[in-house]
Amino acid sequence: MTKPQPDELPILTRGTPAEELPAVREDSRDILDAIDAAMEEHVDWLRKWHRAVVCGLPPAREVVSKHAHYLGRFGSWFDIHASRNLLDQPVFRELWKAHVEKHECGRRLALKAVDGEPLPARDYDAFMDKVDRFSAIARRIRDAFQRAVFDLDPLTGVHNRRSMISELNRERDRSLRTETPFCIGLCDIDHFKTVNDRFGHAVGDVVLLSAVGRLIANLRPYDSIYRYGGEEFLLALPDTDHETAQSIAERLRQALAASPVSANDELSLPITASFGLCMVDASISLEETIERADRALYQAKNDGRDRVVLWSATSTDGPAND
């Protein structure tokens, strides 16, 4: 079977519209729950199959029913959701095919055992190959959707800090090894606390979601964005010198400020953001690089906000007010 590419899995991509991000994550959680159920039921079903075939006990209905693949939580879940585009993906079609073939082969062999027919080793091996194939596909899907559920911020859909450091360290190591520039940036939505205080957190969530959508739309395909905390986002800009990094950050700044966010039918809010950048250097750690980007961000805030600042030794250490 051809291994599915990342864009074949219905998880977050750079092209996902901002308003769809929370729904994508909920779909991911729903699928993860279903795959977990499938794997639990798979172990239980296989035990019942062996008890019937090896121990000579009467086979359970889940083993010999013609509709065994629809019995249980996973079969019912897939049947209910089969018409959704979410499951119209090669990897899910392969999983369901493996699920059906495993049950049909197991059913046929169990009925032979009930009739007293010997079970040839080649038939048993072929059956176990189907069992292993189902398990392998299910594990791969589970691993992909665990990352989608636990490594993505539940509101914005971008990656959170859970996987950020390891991914940044890998990119930093690659940058130093290949001697290619790498820039880390911090973006902070200006006066966001005021938005929450005046209009409530529901409006604040709309602002954040809209801001993330604009950031994603204006990043390059190989850039990364993480929710660093609250209204602050970390940007990883590989193969990027300081001039290009400033140009990218300026494009992001302009995209955020270009038009107000429609929080509801009666409320539109202008938004701006401040950016702090720092180039990765072999002489300083990743943590120090992020700290320097943070100092540059503070400098941008103290200089009036809605601007981009590249770290220098004179960058301000103290925070600005919201």
C-alpha positions in Angstrom: 0.0 0.0 0.0 1.3 3.5 -0.8 2.0 5.5 2.3 -0.4 8.5 2.5 1.2 11.9 2.1 0.5 14.5 4.8 -1.9 16.4 2.6 -4.1 13.3 2.3 -4.9 13.4 6.0 -7.8 15.7 7.0 -5.8 17.7 9.5 -4.7 21.3 9.5 -2.9 22.7 6.4 -1.7 26.1 5.5 -4.6 26.4 3.1 -7.3 25.7 5.7 -9.5 28.8 6.0 -9.2 30.4 9.5 -12.9 30.0 10.3 -12.6 26.2 9.8 -9.7 25.6 12.1 -11.6 24.8 15.3 -13.9 22.4 13.3 -10.9 20.7 11.8 -9.5 20.0 15.3 -12.9 18.7 16.5 -12.9 16.4 13.5 -9.5 15.2 14.4 -10.5 14.4 18.0 -13.6 12.6 16.8 -11.5 10.5 14.4 -8.9 9.8 17.1 -11.6 8.5 19.5 -12.9 6.3 16.7 -9.5 4.9 15.9 -8.9 4.2 19.6 -12.1 2.3 19.7 -11.2 0.4 16.6 -7.9 -0.7 18.1 -9.5 -1.7 21.4 -12.2 -3.7 19.6 -9.6 -5.3 17.4 -7.7 -6.8 20.3 -11.0 -8.1 21.9 -12.2 -9.5 18.6 -8.9 -11.3 17.9 -9.1 -12.9 21.4 -12.6 -14.1 20.7 -11.5 -15.5 17.4 -8.6 -17.5 18.9 -10.9 -18.8 21.7 -13.2 -20.2 19.0 -10.6 -21.6 16.7 -7.9 -22.7 19.1 -10.0 -23.6 22.2 -13.0 -25.0 20.3 -15.5 -22.7 22.0 -18.7 -21.6 20.2 -17.7 -18.5 18.2 -19.1 -15.2 19.2 -21.5 -13.4 16.9 -18.9 -10.7 16.3 -16.7 -13.5 14.7 -19.1 -15.3 12.5 -21.8 -12.8 11.5 -21.8 -11.7 7.9 -22.1 -8.2 9.1 -19.4 -8.5 11.7 -17.4 -5.5 10.3 -20.4 -3.2 11.1 -20.8 -4.5 14.7 -19.1 -2.5 17.5 -18.4 1.2 17.9 -15.9 1.6 15.0 -18.0 -0.2 12.4 -21.1 1.9 13.4 -19.1 5.1 13.5 -17.6 4.5 10.0 -21.0 3.6 8.6 -22.6 6.7 9.9 -19.7 9.0 8.7 -18.9 7.2 5.4 -20.6 9.8 3.3 -18.6 12.7 4.8 -15.8 14.2 2.8 -13.7 13.9 5.9 -13.4 10.1 5.4 -13.2 10.2 1.6 -9.4 9.9 1.8 -7.2 7.0 0.6 -5.9 6.2 4.1 -9.4 5.8 5.5 -10.5 3.7 2.5 -7.5 1.4 3.1 -8.3 1.2 6.8 -11.9 0.2 6.1 -10.8 -2.3 3.4 -8.4 -3.9 5.9 -11.1 -4.0 8.6 -13.6 -5.8 6.2 -11.0 -8.2 4.9 -9.8 -9.1 8.4 -13.4 -9.9 9.5 -14.3 -11.8 6.3 -11.2 -14.0 6.4 -11.6 -14.6 10.2 -15.2 -15.5 9.8 -14.5 -18.0 7.0 -11.7 -19.7 9.0 -13.8 -19.8 12.2 -16.7 -21.5 10.4 -14.2 -24.1 9.1 -13.0 -24.8 12.6 -16.6 -25.1 13.9 -17.1 -27.8 11.2 -14.1 -29.6 12.3 -11.9 -28.8 9.3 -8.2 -28.5 9.9 -6.7 -25.0 9.6 -3.8 -25.0 7.1 -0.8 -23.0 8.3 -0.8 -20.9 5.1 -4.4 -19.9 5.7 -3.6 -18.9 9.3 -0.5 -16.9 8.2 -2.6 -15.1 5.5 -5.2 -14.3 8.2 -2.6 -12.9 10.5 -1.1 -10.8 7.7 -4.5 -9.1 7.4 -4.7 -8.6 11.1 -1.2 -7.0 11.1 -2.1 -4.8 8.2 -5.2 -3.4 9.9 -3.2 -2.7 13.0 -0.4 -1.0 11.1 -2.8 1.4 9.3 -4.8 2.1 12.4 -1.6 3.0 14.4 -0.4 5.3 11.7 -3.7 7.2 11.6 -3.8 7.3 15.4 -0.3 8.8 15.6 -1.2 11.4 13.0 -4.4 12.5 14.8 -2.8 12.4 18.2 -0.4 15.1 16.9 -3.4 17.0 15.5 -5.3 16.9 18.8 -2.5 17.4 21.3 0.0 19.5 19.3 -2.5 22.1 18.0 -3.9 25.0 19.8 -7.6 24.3 20.4 -8.7 27.9 19.4 -6.5 28.9 16.5 -5.5 25.5 15.1 -1.8 26.4 14.9 0.8 24.4 16.7 1.2 25.0 20.4 4.4 25.0 22.5 4.1 21.2 23.2 6.2 20.4 20.1 7.7 23.8 19.4 11.1 23.5 21.1 12.0 20.1 19.5 11.0 21.3 16.0 12.9 24.6 16.4 16.0 22.7 17.6 15.9 20.5 14.6 15.6 23.5 12.3 18.4 25.3 14.1 20.7 22.2 13.8 19.9 22.0 10.1 20.6 25.7 9.7 24.0 25.5 11.4 25.0 22.3 9.6 24.1 23.7 6.2 25.3 27.3 7.0 21.9 28.7 5.9 20.3 31.6 7.8 17.4 31.0 10.1 15.3 33.7 11.8 12.9 33.4 14.8 10.2 36.0 15.3 7.6 36.9 17.9 4.3 38.5 17.0 2.1 40.1 19.6 -1.4 41.5 18.9 -1.4 45.1 20.1 -3.8 46.2 22.8 -5.4 42.7 22.9 -6.2 42.9 26.6 -8.3 46.0 25.9 -10.3 44.0 23.4 -11.1 41.3 26.0 -11.9 43.8 28.7 -14.2 46.0 26.6 -15.9 43.5 24.4 -15.5 40.1 26.1 -13.4 37.0 25.4 -15.8 35.8 22.6 -14.9 38.8 20.6 -11.2 38.4 21.6 -11.3 34.8 20.2 -12.7 36.1 16.9 -9.8 38.6 16.7 -7.2 35.9 17.4 -8.7 33.6 14.9 -8.8 36.3 12.2 -5.3 37.4 13.0 -4.0 33.8 12.7 -5.8 33.4 9.3 -4.0 36.5 8.0 -0.7 35.4 9.3 -1.0 31.9 7.8 -2.1 33.3 4.4 1.0 35.5 4.2 3.6 33.1 5.4 5.6 30.9 3.0 4.8 27.2 2.7 7.9 26.2 4.6 7.5 28.7 7.4 6.0 27.6 10.8 3.8 29.4 13.3 3.2 28.5 16.9 0.9 30.0 19.5 3.5 31.0 22.1 1.0 32.3 24.7 -2.1 34.4 24.9 -2.1 36.8 21.9 1.6 36.0 21.1 2.8 33.9 18.2 6.2 32.5 17.4 7.4 32.5 13.8 10.1 30.2 12.4 11.5 31.5 9.1 14.1 29.0 7.7 16.5 29.9 4.9 15.9 33.5 5.7 18.5 36.3 6.2 17.7 39.3 8.3 16.6 41.5 5.4 14.2 38.9 4.1 12.9 38.2 7.6 12.2 41.9 8.0 10.4 42.0 4.7 8.3 38.9 5.6 7.4 40.4 9.0 6.5 43.7 7.4 4.2 41.9 5.0 2.5 40.2 7.9 2.2 43.5 9.8 0.5 45.1 6.8 -1.8 42.2 6.3 -3.1 42.5 9.9 -3.5 46.2 9.7 -5.1 46.3 6.2 -8.7 46.0 7.3 -10.7 45.7 10.5 -11.9 42.4 11.9 -15.7 41.9 11.8 -16.4 40.6 15.2 -20.1 40.5 14.6 -22.8 42.2 12.5 -22.4 45.4 14.5 -18.7 45.5 15.5 -15.6 45.9 13.4 -12.3 46.3 15.2 -9.0 47.5 13.7 -6.0 45.3 14.7 -2.3 45.8 14.5 0.7 43.7 15.8 4.2 44.3 16.8 7.1 42.0 15.7 10.5 41.1 17.3 13.0 39.2 15.2 16.3 37.5 16.0 18.7 35.6 13.8 19.9 32.1 14.9 23.6 32.1 15.8 25.8 29.2 16.7 27.2 31.2 19.7 23.8 31.4 21.5 21.2 28.8 22.4 17.7 28.5 21.1 16.3 29.8 24.4 18.6 32.8 24.2 17.5 33.4 20.6 13.8 33.4 21.6 14.7 35.7 24.5 16.4 38.2 22.2 13.4 38.1 19.8 11.3 38.9 22.9 13.5 41.9 23.7 13.1 43.1 20.2 9.3 42.7 20.5 9.4 44.8 23.7 11.4 47.4 21.8 8.7 47.5 19.1 6.0 47.9 21.7 7.9 50.7 23.5 8.6 52.5 20.2 4.8 52.8 19.5 3.7 49.3 18.4 2.6 48.2 14.9 6.2 47.8 13.7 9.0 45.4 13.2 12.2 45.4 15.2 15.3 43.2 14.6 17.2 42.4 17.8 20.3 44.3 18.6 22.4 44.8 21.7 20.5 48.0 22.4 17.0 46.4 22.4 14.9 47.2 25.5 14.7 44.6 28.3 11.6 45.9 30.0 8.0 45.1 28.9 5.6 47.7 27.5 2.1 48.0 28.7 -0.6 46.3 26.7 
